[in-house]
């Protein structure tokens, strides 16, 4: 070998051993350094009212954000409106390229029946006053140039009403009243939205994951324990005998089924917490019962409801797993629960947020950035037999897996000479080239992955 050839080989070796800007070995993918654009297939639920934090969503690749529209806050007295807070939130999201998803809450001191004041979905005294309010909100954000918010850039597409309507005691939504009155409320809200913007998409309020699991067992589609933990020592548990009781059957027959079948809406909503491996059955059942497409306007993990502890790896994997579950089922998006941590949630979902309470990114942020790059237009996730997903689009497929499914993806990569990486440091967001210490770890493989996840794709 001549001198020039030896220099060339040495240069290749030095290049391969060079370090990246993060100090990691060449070939390592640093998800913390990726710059991403908001992706409309990745979303977040309830980012809070402080718009100064909203750029953190865009930096994570979030393209849809759910915010509440509370009647009492916007119309504190009949005919007197205060649009400032909602205008600020909607305007800030649109300016970032994030699509607002507005959930109506009919809580009002003056506009709803006093006996329904303990839930957010109060029963309006006069449906005409309620639908007038709904129509004004939609007209303000429909972008048609008539009665729009001053300076509106873009339009709102998604509207929702009757969050977690199944129970009369649910403080996150609920409905105190008959199934018939609930259907009338949903239909009136739907009609008001469509009258103001016929192209808007109206989403029926989401069904809580606990109740979806109860439905699965009650209808003999699954056989597992259903539970929610409230603290280290307090847990609500429904076994099969409890789920098959007459009162649960009556609730399903008299409220759940009539609302799903008779109410007017475009899309159904499944809230997804707890074990991620239940999602496919939950989504399929709701699609069957409703006859509509299904999204998840609330999802999150890892949940502690079934005894698991929070881990950085678990947070990363849950963000990937839950989002791909919804997309694989044909849903448009999964809206992750909360931007930052606080104590205003259930004990089991305390750690689902993407950022800590001092605005430090958690591993879920790196997972979101990975998905924002990999989920280009037309890319569809397909579940793998042993766990994980294959992303199929116009280019070469990519595979992602963890736990038991990781070995299958590793074999697939090795047999095809396909590059593969495993999650070596979830806290820092590092994916290392496949090595001997990757057993069971999160794996992503594909001939185009390095380009899609490069700092300059």
N, C-alpha and C positions, 0 to 999 in steps of 0.2 A: 504494500500500500504506500502510495506516494505521500509526500508531506502535505500537499493540498487536501488529499482525501482524509488524512489523519486529522487535520485541522477542522475539516467539515464535520467528521464524526464527533470530535470533541465538542464542537459548537452545539450539535444536536443534543449531546448528553448534558451539557451545561444548561441548555434551554429547558430540558425536561426536569432538571433538578432545581431550577430557579424558583425563588419564592414569589408568591403573589403579594399584592399590596397588604393583605391581611396577615402575612407572615406564615400562611399555610403552604404546604408543598404544592408544586405545580399539579394541576389536575383537580385540585380541591375546588369545589363550588361554594362560594361565600354568599349565601342568601341574604345576609344582613346588608350587603352592599348593592343589591339589585335595585335599580330604579324601575318602577312599574307604573303603568297607567291604570286608571280605574277600569275594572273589567265588569261588564253588566251581568256576568254569571256568578259573581261573588258579592255577598252583601253583609250588612250588619243591622242588628235590631237595637234601637234605642241608644244612640250615641250620646244622649244628654242634651242639655240646653245651652252649654257653653261652646259657642261656635269656634272659639279659638283652638279647640282641640280637633275640629273636623279634618284639618289637613292630615292628621295621623291616619285617618281612614284611607284617604287617597294614596298615601305612601305605602299602605299595605295592599293596595290593589282593589279596595272595596268600590263597587260600582253602583250599588243600590243601598239606601239607608232608610230604615223605618223610624218614623217619629209619630208621636201622638198628637191628635187634634182634639183638645178637650173643650167642650161647649162652654163650661163655666169660665174658663180662662179667656176665651175670645169674645164671648158675649156675656159679661158678668151681670148685666141687666138687659131686659128685653129692649132690643133696638139700639143698644150702645155697644160698639165693637172696639176691641183693642187688637189690632193685627200685628203689632210691632214684633212680638216674640216669634210668631209663626213665620212672618215675612223674613225675619233675619235668618231663621234656620233653613227655610226653603231656598232663599237666595244664596246662602253660603254653600249649600250642597250643590246646586246647579252650577255655581261658579267653579266648583272643583271638578265638574264632570260626573257627579254622583246623582243618580236618579232618586228623588224622594218617593217614599212609600208611606202614604198617610193613613193612619188608623184612627177612625173617629171614636171618641168616647163621649157618650151622651150624659155625662155627669153634670148636673146643673142644680143650684139651689132653688132657682125659680121655675125651671122648665120641666122638671121631672117629678114623678110622684114621690112624696116623702118616704114612703115605705120601701122604696127601691134605692135610697141614697147610699146604702152601704156597698154597692157595687159600682163599677165604672160605667156599665151599660145601664144607666137609669132608664126607666120607662117614661117616655115623654107624656106630659099631660095632654099636649096637643101635637099630633104627628105633623100637622101643617107647619107649626113653628119650627119643629126639628128639621123637616125637609127644606124649609126656607134657608135655614142656617147651612145645611149641607150643600145646597145649590150655590150659595154665596162663596163658600170655600172653594168648590170646584171651579166656578167661574173666575175666581181670583187667580188661579194657577193653571188655567188651561191654555194659555198662550195664544188666544185667538185675537188679542188686541182690544177686546171689549171688557171693561171693568177688571182688567188685570192688575196684579200687584205692580206698583211703580218700579220700573227698571227690571222687570222679569226677563230673564234670559233662559229660554227653554220652556218646558211644560212638565207638569206632573202627570204621570200615566196611571199609577196604581193608587187605589183607594180601598179601604177596608172598614167594616163595622162588625160589632158583636164579638169582640175578642173573648176567647175561652168561655163561650156561652152555655156550656153544658150544665154547669152547676149554679145554684142560687147563692152559694157562699164563697165563690172564687173572687178574691180581692183584686186579681189581675184583670178581671173582666166581669164574668158572671151575668146572670139574668134572673131577676126575681119576678116570676109570673108564669103564665101558661105557655105551652109550646105555640099555640095559635097566636098569642100576642107577640111572641118573639118572631115568628114568621112575618107578621104584619110589619114589625119594626124593620127587619132586614129588607123586605121588599120595598118599603117606602124609601129607605136609604138608597138602595140600588137604583130605584127609579129617579130619585133626585140627582144622583151622580150622572146617570145616562142622559137626563134631560139637559144638564149643563154641558156635558161633553160626551157625545155618543161613542167616541173612540176610547174613552177611559176604560180601564180594566178594573172590575169590581171583585174583590176577594172576600169570601165569607170568613168571618172571624175564626181563628185557629182552634183546633181541638188539642187540648193538653196531652202530652205524651202518656201520662198516667191513664187518662181516659181512653186513649187509643189502645193501650195494652189491655185494659178491661174489655174493650170491644172485641179484640182479637180472641180473648179467652171465652167471652160470653157467646160468641158466634162460632166457637169450636175451630178457629183458625190457628190457635196456638194453645199451649198448656205450660204456663210458667207463673211464678209468683210475681205480683205487681206491688211495688212499694215506693214510698218516698220518705226520706229521712229529714227530720226537722232539727236534729241535734245529734250529739254523740249517743244520747240515751233515748231518743224519741223517734219512732218510725211508724208510719202508717202502712199496714200490710193487708192486701186483699189476696186471699187464696182462692182456689177454684170454687169452693163451697160458697164463699161470700159473694163472688162474682155471679154465681148462678142463682142468687137469691131473688125472690119476687120483686123487691124494691129496685134492684138494679135492672131487672127485665122491664119493669114499668118505665123507668127513666129512659131506657133505650127505645122502647116502643112508642112512648108518648111524646118524647121530645127529640131525641137524637135523630131517629129515622125520619120523622116528618120534616124537620128542618133541612136535612140533607137532600131530601127528595122534592120538597115543595117550595123552598125559598128560591129567590132569583139571585143568581151570582154567576160569575164567569169562571172563577178558580177557587178550589178548596185549599185549605191550609192545615198542614200537620205540624204541630210543634214537636220537636225531636230532642229529647234528653235521655239520659240513662244509657243502656247498652246499645252501641251503634249497630250491632248485628240484628237488632229488631227492626231497623228502619225500613228495609225492603218490604216486609210484611205489613207494616203500618201504612206505608205509602200506597201499596197495592190495594189494601182494603178500603182506604178512603177514596181512591180513584173509582173503585167498583161501586161503593155505596152512593157516591155523589154523581157519578157519570161525568165528571169534569177533570180537567188537568189539575195537578196538585203541586203546590210549592210548599216551602217551609219558611214562614215569616218569623220563626224563632227556632233556633237550634243551638246546641252548644255541648261542650264536653272538655275534659273528662268529668263525668258526674260521679259524686260520692254516694249517691242514693243506694247503690248496691254494694257498698263496702270498700270500694277502691279508693286509694289515696291519690292525691294529685302528684304527678311527676312531670318534669319538662318534656320527656319523650312522649308521655301520654297526651299532653296538650298539643304537641305537633301532630301526632298521629290522628287524634280526634278531629282536628280541623280538616285534615285531608280526607279522612274516612267519611265524616258526616256530609261535607260538601259534595263529594263524589257520589254518595248514596242518593242524594236528591237529583243530581244531574243524570245519573244512570237510570233513574225512574222516570225521566222525561220532564222533571221540574225545571223551571227557568232559573231558580236560584234557591239558596239556603241563606237566611239572614242570621248571622251569628249573634249570640246574645251578649251585648254590652261591649263598649269600647274600653272602659276602665273599670277597675275593681272598686266595689264599695260593699256595704253590708245590707243593701236594699234588694236582697234576693233570697232565694231559699238556701238552706244550709248546703244542700247537695250541689248547687250550681255556683257556689261562692267563687270558684276560681276559673270560670269559663272565659272571662274577659280577655281581650287581646293585649291590653297594657295593664301594668300595675297602677296603683293609685298615685304614684309619682311619675306617671307617663313613661315608664321604661317598657320597651317592647318585650313581650313574652314569646315563647317558641311558636305560638299560633300565628304570629305576624310573619315569621319566616315561611310557614306553611302556606299562608295566604299569598305571599309573593311568588312562591313556587307555582301555585295554581294559576295565578294571574298571568304568568308567562306561558305555562303549558296549555291552558285552555283557550286556545285561539278560536276564531270563528269556525264553526263546523266540526270541532273536535268533540267527540262523544265518548264518555267513559263506559266501559263494558266490564261487569264483574268477572273476575277470574275464579275458576273452580275451587282453588285452595285458599282464596282470600286475596284481596287487592283488586286492582283494576288495570285494564288496558285502555289507553287513550288512542282512539282511532280518528283520523282525519284524512286530509289529502296527502299528508306526508307519511314518513315512516312512523310506525306505532311506538308508543312508549309504555312501559309498565311500571306500576308502583305497588308495593306490598310491604307487609310487616308481619311479625309473628310467624305463624305457620306458613303463610303464603310467601314469605321472603325467600325460602329455599327454592321454590318453584321458579321465581323470577330470576334468581341467581343462576340456576341451571339453564334457563332460557337464554340469558345473556351470554353465559360461557359457551353454550353449544353453538350460538350464532356469531360469536366474536363481537358481541354488542357491548359497547361501553356501559358501565354500571357504577353507581355511587351508593354509599350507605350513610345514614345520619350519624356522624361521628361526634357532634357537639350541638345538641338542640338549643342550648342556652345562647350560643354564639351564632347559630345558624349555619354550621359547616357540614357539607356533604363531602366525604372523602372517597377516593377511588376504592373500588371493591377490594377488600382484603380479608385476611383470616379472622379479624376481630369483628366481622359484620354479621355473624350468625344471629338471626332473629331480629336484627335492627331494621329500621325503615330503609327500603331500597327503591331507587328509581333507575331505570335502565332504558336506553334507546339511542339509536345512532344520531339523533338530532338534539338530544337533551343538552349537550354541552353548548351548542349554539343558542338554543332557546334560553338557557340560564346564564349566558355570558354577560359580562358587564356592559357589552356593546353588541346586542344581538342583531 
